[in-house]
Amino acid sequence: MDIFNSMLFSFPVADVGFAFRESTLPGQVIVLVLFLSSAWAWTIMLTKYWQLRRAGEATYSFLASFRKERNPTALFTKRHHFPGTPLSDIYEAGCLALGNEMQTHGIDREDLFMGELASASHRQLSPNQLETLRTAVDRTVADKALMLEDQMGLLATAVSASPFLGLLGTVWGVMDAFGGMAVSGSATLSAVAPGISGALLTTVVGLLVALPSAIGYNLLTNKIRRIAVQMDNFAQEFISTTQNIFVVES
């Protein structure tokens, strides 16, 4: 209990409040801006974390279901949905593009997606049409990658700008402190210490904003990179499987 009390009283809450009160108006504004930036950064990190976690879990479920089927359009035919994973949207875009290409041969889309019941005459995709399908899939992959990276630029801005904003407040506060010392003609430590303490507060707050944001940014970037690799691998797998079943070699 004594250790807890000593830690509680040693925590610099009172010093922070004193430093904030002794800060100049620009320094106080910068501190408030940094606090708002911290809340904004934490909101982005938590929201993005749950989004990526859900996407990761749904991705593994989707891949397991897709690889159980012999026909690449089986999940589309059965109307199985996997919300949360971008691979499901890539898959649906690929199946729709496949149906559009096969309709040029006069084949009804519903017949195409009959899976094993489809006759060999329905499997008439040319190499050029396969490239069109590949383009549609790759375009969807790029769109989903942009969606995964949404708001990450804002988080990166918080990481890079917060220390500099805190440094700006510190330099400004030190200038005011020494300016006040010159005006008053007093060079004692007690005259400048409160102003310098308030000035240094902005640097501390800036670092407190930047450090968690940097850690969160790196962790989220790794998760996004993992899902992006899964999207690219699935796109290649889908195209390869479609080629084996539907492409007619000349």
Helices and strands as residue ranges (DSSP letters): H 2-10, H 13-22, H 25-68, H 74-77, H 86-103, H 109-112, G 115-117, G 120-122, H 127-148, H 152-184, H 189-246
